[in-house]
Amino acid sequence: MARRLRFNGTGSGVNGCPSVHEDLDSGEVIVHGPALTDPDDIGQLRHLNGGEVAIVVPRELLVDFRPKEVTRVPDIIGLDEFDRLFTQFEHTAWRLETRRRYASDEATATYAQFTRGEPVNWDGVDAAWCAERREQTALGKRFERARIIDSPPTAGQLYLLENARRNSAVGEKIFSLPRADADLLALPAEDFWIFDSRLVALLNFDQGDNLLNVELITEPAAVLRHAQARDAAMHRAVPYEQFAAQLAAKE
């Protein structure tokens, strides 16, 4: 069975070598780079056994991208602290949404209206949330989301396409991305917010698609991985209006 490898980073901005990957199940680290080939150099190595290859990597690669702890202890934050992130950040808040449904959506009156085929009335829904978004965007801050959508879309994903009208009205920019493109880009199968390209709030869900807790990630290499996922997603994502029009044209 193939390993589940995660790309941690590279010390090269040109050819991607040398690089560090991590086995998500075993925790083992895989490093690749140019082989050490000079016989005099190889002769100085101790305990180099048959089948082993010595490689050369910059010190910075291991400093920047190796795991920093033998066993990482998640930093779980409370929902109040999570909420404060949306007013304390300085310039950008960006979210990746990967799930096919969210239990919290299905408990709302607007979801019931949508599934009955009625016009959705967003007036007065989450008024405090909407006011906060308007206040923050008035300060010049940016809120953006990229939502992964299946083919065909699930009921929950179609609801969020409708919901994007409400979010856009209060200053968010919403983008859509086909899951096939997300898979080609090897985007992580997790929901997260990234704030100021400095910290990540990872949203953990249970098997019933309920938000379980929020994990704060500040390790630079881990934040960089999420920022790289954001950049890859935005390379393929399109404004939700364009995606909705394309979807309607197929019907």
C-alpha positions in Angstrom: 0.0 0.0 0.0 1.4 3.4 -1.0 2.4 5.8 1.7 0.4 9.0 2.4 3.1 11.6 1.9 2.8 15.3 2.6 5.1 17.8 0.9 6.7 19.9 3.7 8.8 22.2 1.5 11.9 22.7 -0.6 15.0 24.7 -0.3 15.0 25.5 -4.0 12.7 27.9 -5.8 13.9 26.6 -9.2 13.7 22.8 -9.5 12.1 21.7 -6.3 15.2 19.8 -5.1 16.2 19.1 -2.4 12.9 18.6 -0.6 11.3 17.2 2.5 8.2 15.0 2.7 6.6 13.5 5.7 4.7 10.2 6.1 1.3 11.1 7.6 0.8 7.7 9.1 4.3 6.7 10.4 5.8 10.1 11.0 8.8 9.1 9.0 10.6 11.9 7.1 11.7 11.5 3.5 14.4 13.8 2.2 15.6 13.8 -1.4 18.3 15.8 -3.1 21.6 15.4 -5.1 23.6 12.3 -4.2 27.0 12.4 -2.6 29.2 10.8 -5.3 32.8 11.7 -4.6 34.5 8.4 -3.4 36.7 10.4 -1.0 33.6 12.0 0.6 31.7 8.7 0.7 34.7 7.1 2.3 34.5 9.4 5.3 30.9 8.4 6.1 30.2 6.0 9.0 27.5 3.3 8.9 26.6 3.7 5.3 25.2 0.3 4.5 24.4 -1.5 1.3 21.4 0.0 -0.5 21.7 3.3 1.3 22.5 6.5 -0.6 24.0 9.6 0.9 22.4 12.9 -0.3 23.5 16.5 0.2 21.0 19.1 1.5 21.4 22.7 2.7 21.2 23.1 6.5 18.4 25.6 5.9 16.2 22.9 4.5 16.2 20.8 7.7 15.9 23.9 9.8 12.9 25.2 7.9 11.0 22.0 7.0 11.8 19.2 9.4 9.1 18.3 12.0 9.9 20.4 15.1 8.5 17.8 17.6 8.7 14.1 17.9 4.9 14.0 18.6 3.0 17.2 17.8 0.5 18.3 20.4 -2.5 20.1 18.8 -3.1 23.6 20.1 -6.9 23.6 20.5 -8.5 27.0 21.0 -12.0 27.9 22.2 -14.7 29.3 20.0 -14.4 32.7 21.6 -10.7 32.9 20.8 -11.5 31.7 17.3 -14.1 34.4 16.8 -11.6 37.0 17.9 -9.2 36.1 15.1 -11.7 37.7 12.6 -11.2 41.1 14.2 -7.6 40.9 15.3 -6.0 40.0 11.9 -4.4 42.9 10.0 -5.1 42.4 6.3 -6.3 39.0 4.9 -8.5 36.1 6.0 -8.9 33.2 3.6 -10.8 30.0 3.9 -10.7 26.7 2.1 -14.0 24.7 2.3 -13.7 21.1 1.3 -16.7 19.3 2.7 -19.8 18.0 1.0 -22.1 19.1 3.7 -22.1 21.1 7.0 -24.5 20.0 9.7 -24.8 23.5 11.0 -26.2 24.7 7.6 -28.9 22.0 7.6 -30.3 23.2 10.9 -31.1 26.7 9.6 -34.4 28.1 8.3 -32.7 29.3 5.2 -31.6 25.8 4.3 -35.2 24.6 4.8 -36.3 27.3 2.4 -33.7 26.4 -0.1 -34.5 22.7 -0.1 -38.2 23.4 -0.5 -37.4 25.4 -3.6 -38.5 28.7 -2.1 -36.6 32.0 -2.4 -34.1 32.3 0.4 -34.7 35.3 2.7 -31.3 36.4 4.0 -32.7 39.5 5.7 -31.8 39.6 9.3 -29.9 36.3 9.2 -26.8 36.5 11.4 -27.1 40.2 11.7 -24.2 40.6 14.1 -22.0 38.5 11.9 -22.9 40.6 8.8 -22.2 43.8 10.7 -18.8 42.6 11.9 -17.9 41.7 8.3 -18.9 45.1 7.0 -16.9 46.8 9.8 -13.8 44.8 9.1 -13.9 45.2 5.3 -14.5 49.0 5.8 -11.1 49.0 7.5 -9.6 47.7 4.2 -9.3 44.0 5.4 -10.0 41.2 2.9 -12.2 38.1 3.4 -12.0 35.4 0.8 -13.2 31.8 0.5 -12.6 29.0 -2.1 -15.3 26.3 -2.0 -14.7 22.9 -3.5 -17.7 21.6 -5.4 -18.4 18.1 -6.6 -19.9 17.0 -10.0 -22.8 16.9 -9.6 -22.9 19.3 -6.6 -24.4 18.0 -3.3 -27.4 19.8 -1.8 -25.2 21.4 0.8 -22.8 22.7 -1.9 -25.7 24.2 -3.9 -27.0 25.8 -0.8 -23.6 27.5 -0.3 -23.7 28.8 -3.8 -26.9 30.5 -2.9 -25.4 31.6 0.5 -22.5 33.3 -1.4 -24.9 36.1 -2.4 -25.3 37.0 1.3 -21.5 36.7 2.0 -20.7 38.8 -1.0 -23.1 41.5 0.1 -21.1 42.1 3.3 -17.7 42.2 1.6 -16.5 38.7 1.2 -15.1 37.4 -2.1 -16.3 33.8 -2.8 -14.7 31.5 -5.3 -15.6 28.0 -6.5 -13.4 25.2 -7.5 -14.4 21.8 -9.0 -13.2 18.9 -6.9 -11.5 17.3 -9.9 -9.3 20.4 -10.1 -8.7 20.3 -6.3 -7.6 16.6 -6.6 -5.2 17.5 -9.4 -3.7 20.2 -7.3 -3.5 17.7 -4.3 -5.2 20.2 -2.0 -5.6 19.1 1.6 -8.9 17.5 2.5 -9.4 19.8 5.4 -11.2 23.1 6.1 -9.1 26.0 7.4 -8.8 29.7 7.7 -5.4 31.4 7.2 -4.9 34.8 8.6 -2.3 37.3 7.3 -0.3 34.3 5.9 0.9 34.0 9.5 -1.4 31.6 11.4 -3.9 28.9 10.5 -7.1 27.9 12.2 -7.8 24.3 11.2 -11.5 23.3 11.5 -11.9 19.8 12.8 -15.3 18.0 12.1 -16.8 14.8 13.5 -18.3 12.1 11.4 -21.6 13.8 11.5 -20.1 16.9 9.8 -20.4 19.0 13.0 -17.6 21.4 13.9 -15.7 19.6 16.7 -13.0 22.0 17.5 -10.5 24.5 16.1 -6.7 23.9 16.1 -4.4 26.9 16.0 -1.3 26.3 13.8 1.6 28.8 14.0 4.6 26.6 13.0 6.1 28.5 10.0 6.6 25.4 7.8 3.0 24.2 8.5 1.6 27.7 7.8 3.6 27.8 4.6 2.0 24.5 3.4 -1.5 26.0 3.9 -0.5 29.2 2.1 0.8 27.1 -0.8 -2.5 25.3 -0.9 -4.3 28.7 -0.9 -2.2 29.9 -3.8 -2.8 26.7 -5.8 -6.5 26.8 -5.2 -6.8 30.4 -6.3 -5.0 29.6 -9.5 -7.9 27.4 -10.6 -10.8 28.8 -8.7 -13.3 31.2 -10.4 -15.8 33.7 -8.9 -18.9 31.9 -7.6 -21.2 33.8 -10.0 -19.2 32.4 -13.0 -19.3 28.9 -11.6 -23.1 29.2 -10.9 -23.7 30.4 -14.5 -21.7 27.5 -15.9 -23.6 25.1 -13.7 -27.0 26.5 -14.9 -25.9 26.3 -18.5 -25.4 22.5 -18.1 -28.9 22.0 -16.9 
